[in-house]
Structures are given as structure tokens and as C-alpha cells.
Amino acid sequence: MTTGTPHVERSSTSADQAGRDSPRPGTVAVEARDLTKLFGTNRAVDGIDLTVMEGEIFGVLGPNGAGKTTMLNMLATLLPIDGGEARIFGYDVCSQGHAVRQLIGVTGQFASVDENLTGRENLWMFGRLQGLSSKRAHSIADDLLAQFDLTEAAHRPISQFSGGMRRRLDLAASLITRPAVIFLDEPTTGLDPRNRSQMWDTIRDLVAEGSTILLTTQYLDEADALAGRIAVIDRGRKVAEGTPGQLKTQIGTSSLRVQMAEAADTAAAVALAADLTGETPVVTLAGSGFSVTLNDANQAADVLVALRNHRLDITNATVEQPSLDDVFFALTGHTSGTPTSETEVNRS
């Protein structure tokens, strides 16, 4: 999906130049303050603050219905802002929407390409809608098809494309004018592992070439693999922000996971672990094991020795670094794939 209105082929305006310059350390690309969106009485986005620096991948992580897409659509001028303010490279999203649209590209959750046209025809059409001459639109279409490994399929109708090919073409369409900021809304949803990995590589390449990316995702591993910084969104609110490492250290340096030989011993083992660590262990769904946060990795030995002394047998024990899944559960009380409410799922 691309944004913007048709316009003449452009020379280097101030907005254009921001998209062509190499990343400048310390330059704010996207800034939002107290961003708010209401649907009736539902606050789909509830006072979110964000600062995205030029040249980074910033991840917005949250479950279905958390408000991620709604927030992105406001930043991209696709939805009106009900409260707060937002700027893209200093341009106000509300009052300077035209300038903002010259700086951004948007790839939504669903492909916006025409099923009846070929891949090359789709990209040419998007180029013409962006004000490019026919010759220039054809040239850029061919370049993008090559960049996204779609040259061999260039003359096939989109109806014959796989899901991964459609997603790559949709991303290519958002890059027609080489925008300074790219909004990617759950770009790998529905892709198989191979296509997902290819999309990750493409995203990294875009940043290496100077793009700034704001990425929404419900996949913890995706945020961990791609984003330099992450904002965790839940029920329309930002509940945490930081690098993946910073978020993980919020819930301890590591965790001990123990599988008991007898499920009946789990309660006694949990009580021992809680006493020795000062933390509340989490019992597994099967009820035959637990995990507990360790503020000091040496506490793992204390717990295991205590279990042996109390003749509570185990079948397995591991010490692990916390994952973003652990972080998300600790912050929100549910997993990242859990919708927050039916209303929000329908609206965001």
C-alpha cells in the first residue's frame, strides 16, 4: 500500500531531501505525544508517546487488537488524530499531511495490489499514481522487481502469486519514491518460515540503505530479531519501552525452569523456590513443573540443592535468559497472541 495523492514528478523539495539523505545520528524521524484515538467510548489508542530515530527499526509489539494498526494509521494520515500530536521529520501529521505523505511508505496487513494486473503492471500503476512519468515508472518497477527477486514472475497476474510474493510486491510498491520512513504493519503475517526469513532480510537491507522503519508485530521473535528498540502496547496503552535486552532485564537476569518427576511434588518445590529466590514461581500448564526468575544465576544451584535435600526428584532443569515472551507476560498478564477485546480486534 502506498500513500499520497497524485502529483507531478518532483524535484528535491525539503520533504524529498529528508528521504534521500543518509541517516543522521540524533535526528528524530517519528514523534508522537499523547496520541489518542476514540471509537465511541473505546479508547483504541490511549495517550501513546513514541520517538523513532532516523535509521533505526523501531518495533511496536502487542497482541491482536492492542491498537497497533490504529496508531500506525494515524501516523500515516490514514485516520484522524483525536488527541495529542504527531510529527514526521518535524512535519505535523494533522496540519501538514501532504508533506508527511511525501516522506512515508505504508505496507498494511493485506496486499493492496490489483489481482488482475501483473506484478510489473501493478508497480508501474503505483508509480504513475505517485506522479512519475511512464518511462520512469517502468524503470523503477523493473529495479524493484529485481531487488525483491520477482523478475521471473513480473509478467504473471497477481492471482498466481504466492503469499510471500504478494507481501514482497506490496512492500516494493511502498518504495516507489524511496520514502524516508516506512511503516510496516505486521509484514510477515501468514508467511511460511522461508518467506518470513526473506522478508526479515529485506527489512534489514532497507535500513542498511538508509530507511527508517516503524514495524508493528505480534510475533515476539520478530521484534527480538529486527528491532533495536521496542514499545510494548496493550489495550491501547504503551506499557514498556526499551531495547530487547533492557526489557528482558526488567524481569530478572535469568530464569530456572524445572520439570518434576512427580506432579504431586510441584507445590512443595514451588514453595522452596519462592522462599530461596524471593520471587513467585510460575507453574506449568501441566502442573508438573515451574519456572522462577533469578536475580542472581547462582540461585539456581540453591534451589536445586534444596530440592535434592527434600527428596523432591526432578527430570530436567535449565537456566535460561528471559525471552520477550516472558517480558510480555510479566507486563500484561497474557501472551502476545491473545486478543484484548472483540471491539479492539475489529477496530485496530
N, C-alpha and C positions, 0 to 999 in steps of 0.2 A: 504494500500500500504506500502510495506517495502522497505528500501533502502539497498545498499551494494552489494557486489559481493560475490559469494560462497567462503568460506574459512573453514579451519579446525576448529574443536571445540576449543575454545580459553581458555587460562589461563588468569590470571589477568595481562594484559598489562596496560600501563599508560592510554590509552584511555578507556579500560574497567573499570578501577577503578573509573574514573570520573563519570561513570554512576551508580556505586554501592554505593558510599559514600553518607551519608546523606547530606542535603543542608548545605552549609557553608555560613553564613552571609557575604555579601560583595563580593562573588565570581561572576564574570561575566560569564554567560553561553553563550550568543549570543551577538556578537558585529558587527555592520555594520557601515561603514563610507563612505558617498558619493556614496552609492550603485546605480548603473545606468544600465539600460537595454534599448537597442535600437532595434526597429523593423523598418528598413528603416529610415525614418525621424521622426518616432514617438518615443518619449521618454516614454516608458511604465512605467519605474521606473526612477525617476529623482532626483538623489542625496539624497537618504534617509539615515538618521542616526538612528540607533537603539541600545539600550543597554538593554539586558534582564538579570536579575539577577537569580542566581540559586534558585530554589524552588518557583518561582512565576508563576502565569498565567499572561502573557502579551497579551493584545488584540490589534489586528490591525483592525480598523473599517473603512469601506468605502463602497461606492456603487458598484454595478456590474461594472467591467471594470476599477476600480480605480488603479489597479496594484498590488493588494494584493497577488494573486496567483503567479504572475510573480516574485515578491520579495521573496516569500517563496520558490519557486522552485530554485532560485539562491542560497539561503542559504542552501538548501538541496542538492546541487551539481547536480541538475537535469537540470539546464540551465547555460550556461557560463555567467560569470560576464563581462560586457562590460566596466565598470568603477567603481572605488572605491575598497573597500576591505571588507571582512567579515571573522570572526573567530568564531569557536565553541569551547568553553573552551580553547581558545588560539591557536587552530589549524587553519591554514589558509585554507579557503574553496577552493581556487584555486590550491595551491601547495601541500596541504596535504589532498586531497579529501578522500583517503582511511581511514585515521584516523578519519575524520569527520563522515564518514558513519558508523563507529563503535559506534558512540555516539548518533545517531539520529534515530527516527522513524517518518514516514510520513503517515498521513491519508488524502488522497485527497478528492475532492468533489464527486468523483464517485468510487463505490466499485471496488476493483481490484481483487476480488475473482473469482474463476472458477465456472461457473454456473452448470457444470455437476458433480462436486465433492460435497461431504457432507461437513458440517462445520468442522468436525474433520479432514477430509482428507485435506481440504484447509490449516488448521493450521499446520498439520504435514508437508505438502509440503513446506510451508514458513520456517518452522524450518530446514528442510533439506537444503533448498537453503541458509540458514544462516550458514550452516556448522555443525549443530547439528547431533549427532548420531540418528539413527531411534528410539531407545528406549527413548532417551532424548526428541526428538521432540514429540513423543506420550504423554509423561508425561506432558510436558509444554502445549500441546494442551488441554489435559483434565483439567488442572488447569485453563487455560484461559476461557474455555467454562463454567466452574463453576463460575468464577469471573464475567463473563458477562451474567449470567443467561441464558445460551444457552445449558445446558447439555441435556435437554429433546429433543432438536432439533438437537443434534450432528450428528445423522445418517440420517438426511434428506438432500436431494440435495439443494443447494443454490437457485435454481429456485423456491423452495417452501417457501423461507424466505420472511418475510415482509420487508418493507423498513427499519424499525427500527432495525430489527435483522441483516440485511446486514451491516448497519452502525456500530453496535456493534462488529460484526465479523471482519470488516475491521480494526477497532481500535485495537481489540485483536491481529490481525496479525502484527500490527506495534510494539507490545510489546513483541514479541517472545524473544528478547535478552535483555529485560528491559533497553531500551535506557535512557540515561541521559536527553536528550531533545526530546520532542515530538512536531512535527509540525502538527497542526490540521487545515485543510483548509475548513472552513465553515462546521463543522461537523454535524450540525443539519438541513441542507438544505433539505426540503422535508419531514421532520418528523412531525408526529402529536404531539399535546401538551404532551401526556403521554410519548411517546418515547423521545421527546425533554427533558423533565424533567429528565428522566432516564439517558440520555447522560450527562446532567449537573452534576448529582450526581456522575457519573463515573469519569468525569474530575476532580471534587473536590477530589475524593478518590485518584486519581493518584498523585495529588500534595501532599496530606497528606502522601503518601508513599514515597515522595522524588523526584518525577519527576518535571522537568521544562517544561512549556507548552507555546508555541507561537501559539496563536489562531487567525485566521482570520475570520471575520464575517461581514455581512451586517445588522445584527439584533442588534439594539440599546439596547434592553432589555437584550440580551445575553451578550454583552460586559459589561453592567452595573452589571449584576448578578455574572459574573465569574471573570472578570479581576481586578487585583489590580492596574494595570496601563494600559493606553490605548494610542495608537498612532492613530490619525485620518489621513487617507490617501485619497487624492482626486486628480484625474488627474495625478497620478504618483508621487505626492509630499506629504510629511508629513506637514500637516498644523497646527497640535497641538499635544501635548503630556502631560499626567499627570494622576493622579488618577481620577476616575469618579467625585469625589467631587471637585477637582481642576478645571476640565474642566467646570463643571456647574457654579462655581463661576465666571468664566470669563465673563459670560453674565448677571450677577446680582445675588442677593441673592434669589429672588423670582419673580414671575410674577402675575399680576392681569388679570384675564380673565372675560370679561363682555359680557353678551348677552342682546342686546337692545330689548325693546318691539316693537319698530318700526324701520325698516331698514333705513328709511329716516332720523333718528336721529343719525345714526352712524358717519357721517362725523363731526358733531358738537361735539359728545362725544370724538372722536379721537383727535380733536383739543384741547379740555380741558385736556385730559390725557397727551398729548405731552407737553403742557405748564407747567403742575404741576410736571411732572417727569423728564423733560429734555430728554426723550427718544422718539424714533419713534415707535408708536404702529403698530401692525400687524393686518390688518383687516381679518376677517374670509372669507373663500371662498364664503359663502352665503351672505356676505356683511351686516350681521345683528348683528355683534359683533366685538370685538377686544381683543387683549392681549397686555400688555405693561410690560416691565421689570421694576422692582422696586429695586432701590439701597438701599432703606430703606422700610421695610414692612409697616411702618406707613403711607407711601404714598398712600396705598390702601384706607385708610379712607378719605384722602384729595380728591382723585378722586371721590369716591362715594358721598361724601357730595356735591362736585361741581356739579355732575350730578343731584342730587336732587334739588339743588338751581336753576339750569337752567331748571328744569322740564323736564328732559330727562329720561323717565322711563326705567327701566331695568327689565328683568325677572329672571336673575341669575347672580351671581358674586362669583368668587372663587379666593383665593390666593393660588398659588401652587409653590413648589420648581421647579426650571428648570429641565427639563429632558435632556437626551443625545440627543433626537430628536431636542430640542431647540438649543442645543450646535452645533449640526451638521449643522442645517440650518443657524445659525449665522455665522459659519466658512466658509461654502461653497456656500450658496445661494440656495441649493436644498436639498431634503430629501435623506436619506441614501439609499433608494431603486432605485434612479434614475441613470441609466447608464450614464457615462460621454461621451462616444462616441462609435460608432459602431466598430471602429478599436480596441479600448482598450477592448471592450467586447470580441472580437474574440481572443485577444492575452493574456488576463490575467484572 
